[in-house]
């Protein structure tokens, strides 16, 4: 999905805006094998740990 609608609206309102996202299925349609739900769930778990680390670091600044 995109963050474009939100970014445009934030700019119109003069608000600071940043997007923080992660991709859980970056190889969709680009692999020879089947991407299983388990593959996606494993990637979500790894990404969630990274997101929490970044947010924890930002919260302590």
Residue pairs with C-beta under 8 A, 6 or more apart in sequence:
3 19
3 21
6 17
6 19
7 17
7 19
10 16
10 17
11 17
20 51
20 54
22 47
22 50
22 51
23 47
24 40
24 43
24 44
24 47
25 35
25 39
25 40
25 43
27 35
28 35
